[in-house]
Amino acid sequence: MRPAQPAYVPTAETRQCLSQLGAAEASFAPLPDKFHGAGCSTVNTVQLSALYGDDQRTLGIGNLGPVACPVANSFAGWARYGVDRAARSILGSPLARIETFGSYNCRNVAGTARRSAHSTANAIDVSGFVLADGRRISVKQGWSSGSRAEREFLRIVHTSACKRFGTVLGPEYNEAHKDHFHLEGGSRPFCR
């Protein structure tokens, strides 16, 4: 007989983070800690399935895997108070969905031997936004080639992300980020 697996018991820090995420009325499930080897892990992570806008409409999230709870909290606040409000104000329609290239990915920072924040689920790559009126604003198309309002919207949500995340990289940072916003947890502000 194999011994029973110990029950998952979140740390006090994790419980506080989960409580904050619940207070933000996000729809999520806590995930057990996993160590994948080679410096990659998903510790203190959640699976976000939906967020809520100012009027309690559901904001969908596409292609998002495990994400560290503090990053999920920042993402929830940014979506509700940064992106949704900017969409309403600048584009005249509420936000319906945020599209991503994902979160957890056991890999290095491109061109280096250093592990990416994605290797610990501490980053999300946002590729686009879908509005309630059906319009889709992609970072790749909209940053330089979108309408004046789309370009303004993308720059505003990029700037608002810089207030909530430690590292924010976008199309003007380098070629690798021309099609998405890299949103990373942490306390050292770096916004490009």
C-alpha positions as CSV (number, residue, x, y, z in Angstrom):
1,M,0.0,0.0,0.0
2,R,1.3,3.4,-0.9
3,P,1.1,6.2,1.7
4,A,-1.6,8.8,1.2
5,Q,-0.5,12.0,-0.4
6,P,-0.5,14.8,2.2
7,A,-3.4,17.3,1.7
8,Y,-2.6,20.6,0.2
9,V,-2.4,23.2,2.9
10,P,-1.7,26.8,1.7
11,T,0.7,29.0,3.6
12,A,-0.5,32.1,5.5
13,E,0.9,34.2,2.6
14,T,-1.0,32.1,0.1
15,R,-4.2,32.3,2.1
16,Q,-4.0,36.1,2.3
17,C,-3.4,36.3,-1.4
18,L,-6.4,34.0,-2.2
19,S,-8.6,36.0,0.1
20,Q,-7.6,39.2,-1.8
21,L,-8.3,37.5,-5.1
22,G,-11.7,36.3,-3.8
23,A,-12.5,39.9,-2.6
24,A,-11.8,41.0,-6.2
25,E,-14.6,38.6,-7.2
26,A,-12.3,36.7,-9.6
27,S,-13.2,33.2,-10.6
28,F,-10.2,31.0,-9.8
29,A,-9.0,27.7,-8.3
30,P,-5.9,27.4,-6.1
31,L,-3.4,24.9,-7.5
32,P,-1.1,22.6,-5.5
33,D,2.6,23.5,-5.5
34,K,4.7,21.7,-8.1
35,F,8.4,21.6,-8.7
36,H,9.0,20.7,-12.3
37,G,12.8,20.5,-12.1
38,A,15.5,22.6,-14.0
39,G,14.6,25.7,-11.9
40,C,10.9,25.6,-12.9
41,S,8.0,25.5,-10.5
42,T,4.4,26.6,-10.0
43,V,4.3,27.6,-6.3
44,N,1.5,29.7,-4.8
45,T,-0.4,29.6,-8.1
46,V,-4.0,29.8,-9.2
47,Q,-6.0,29.0,-12.3
48,L,-7.9,32.2,-13.2
49,S,-11.0,31.4,-15.3
50,A,-12.8,34.8,-15.3
51,L,-12.6,38.3,-13.9
52,Y,-15.4,40.9,-13.4
53,G,-15.7,44.4,-14.7
54,D,-17.1,47.5,-13.0
55,D,-20.7,46.5,-13.7
56,Q,-20.0,42.9,-12.6
57,R,-20.0,41.6,-16.2
58,T,-17.7,38.6,-16.7
59,L,-14.4,39.4,-18.3
60,G,-13.1,36.3,-20.1
61,I,-9.4,35.3,-20.2
62,G,-8.0,33.3,-23.1
63,N,-5.1,30.8,-22.9
64,L,-4.0,31.5,-19.3
65,G,-2.3,28.6,-17.4
66,P,-1.1,28.6,-13.8
67,V,-0.2,32.0,-12.5
68,A,1.4,33.1,-9.2
69,C,-1.3,34.4,-6.9
70,P,0.2,37.9,-6.5
71,V,0.4,38.3,-10.3
72,A,-3.2,37.1,-10.6
73,N,-4.2,39.8,-8.1
74,S,-2.4,42.5,-10.0
75,F,-3.9,41.2,-13.3
76,A,-7.4,41.3,-11.8
77,G,-7.0,44.9,-10.7
78,W,-5.4,45.9,-14.0
79,A,-8.2,44.3,-16.0
80,R,-11.0,45.9,-14.0
81,Y,-9.6,49.3,-13.2
82,G,-7.1,49.8,-16.1
83,V,-8.2,48.0,-19.2
84,D,-12.0,47.9,-18.8
85,R,-12.2,51.6,-17.9
86,A,-9.9,52.6,-20.7
87,A,-11.9,50.6,-23.2
88,R,-15.1,52.3,-22.1
89,S,-13.6,55.8,-22.1
90,I,-11.5,55.6,-25.2
91,L,-13.2,53.0,-27.4
92,G,-16.8,53.4,-26.2
93,S,-17.3,49.8,-25.3
94,P,-16.7,47.7,-22.2
95,L,-14.0,44.9,-22.2
96,A,-15.3,41.4,-22.8
97,R,-12.1,39.3,-22.9
98,I,-8.3,39.5,-22.5
99,E,-6.3,37.3,-24.8
100,T,-3.0,35.9,-23.7
101,F,-0.1,33.9,-25.0
102,G,-0.1,32.2,-21.5
103,S,1.7,32.4,-18.2
104,Y,3.8,29.4,-17.0
105,N,6.4,28.1,-19.4
106,C,9.7,26.4,-18.3
107,R,12.1,28.4,-20.4
108,N,15.0,31.0,-20.3
109,V,14.8,34.7,-21.2
110,A,15.4,34.8,-24.9
111,G,19.1,34.8,-25.8
112,T,20.3,34.2,-22.2
113,A,21.0,31.3,-19.8
114,R,18.7,33.0,-17.1
115,R,15.3,31.6,-16.3
116,S,12.3,33.6,-17.4
117,A,9.7,34.7,-14.9
118,H,7.4,32.5,-16.9
119,S,9.3,29.5,-15.5
120,T,7.8,30.2,-12.1
121,A,4.4,31.4,-13.3
122,N,5.3,35.0,-12.4
123,A,4.5,36.5,-15.8
124,I,1.6,36.8,-18.2
125,D,1.9,37.7,-21.9
126,V,-1.1,39.7,-23.1
127,S,-1.7,39.6,-26.9
128,G,-5.1,41.4,-27.3
129,F,-8.4,42.6,-26.1
130,V,-11.9,41.8,-27.2
131,L,-14.6,44.4,-26.6
132,A,-18.3,43.8,-25.8
133,D,-19.2,45.3,-29.2
134,G,-17.1,42.5,-30.9
135,R,-14.1,44.5,-31.8
136,R,-10.7,42.9,-31.3
137,I,-7.7,45.1,-30.5
138,S,-4.4,43.1,-30.9
139,V,-1.1,44.5,-29.6
140,K,0.7,43.5,-32.8
141,Q,-1.7,45.2,-35.2
142,G,-3.0,48.0,-33.0
143,W,0.2,49.4,-31.5
144,S,1.5,51.0,-34.7
145,S,-1.2,50.4,-37.3
146,G,-4.5,50.7,-35.4
147,S,-6.8,53.7,-35.4
148,R,-5.8,56.7,-33.3
149,A,-8.2,55.5,-30.5
150,E,-6.8,51.9,-30.6
151,R,-3.2,53.2,-30.4
152,E,-4.2,55.5,-27.5
153,F,-6.0,52.7,-25.7
154,L,-3.0,50.3,-26.0
155,R,-0.6,53.0,-24.7
156,I,-2.9,53.8,-21.7
157,V,-3.3,50.1,-20.7
158,H,0.5,49.6,-21.1
159,T,1.1,52.6,-18.8
160,S,-1.5,51.4,-16.3
161,A,0.1,48.0,-16.2
162,C,3.4,49.7,-15.2
163,K,1.6,50.9,-12.0
164,R,0.6,47.3,-11.0
165,F,3.4,45.0,-12.1
166,G,7.2,45.0,-11.4
167,T,8.2,44.6,-15.1
168,V,6.2,45.5,-18.1
169,L,7.6,45.1,-21.6
170,G,5.8,46.0,-24.8
171,P,6.3,46.5,-28.6
172,E,8.8,49.4,-28.1
173,Y,11.1,47.3,-25.8
174,N,12.4,44.8,-28.5
175,E,11.4,42.7,-31.4
176,A,10.5,39.7,-29.2
177,H,7.7,41.8,-27.6
178,K,6.3,43.4,-30.7
179,D,3.1,41.4,-30.4
180,H,2.3,41.4,-26.7
181,F,2.7,43.0,-23.3
182,H,4.8,41.0,-20.8
183,L,3.4,41.6,-17.3
184,E,5.7,40.3,-14.6
185,G,5.4,40.4,-10.8
186,G,8.1,41.8,-8.6
187,S,9.0,44.9,-6.7
188,R,11.7,46.4,-9.0
189,P,9.8,48.7,-11.5
190,F,10.9,48.4,-15.1
191,C,8.5,49.7,-17.7
192,R,9.4,49.7,-21.4
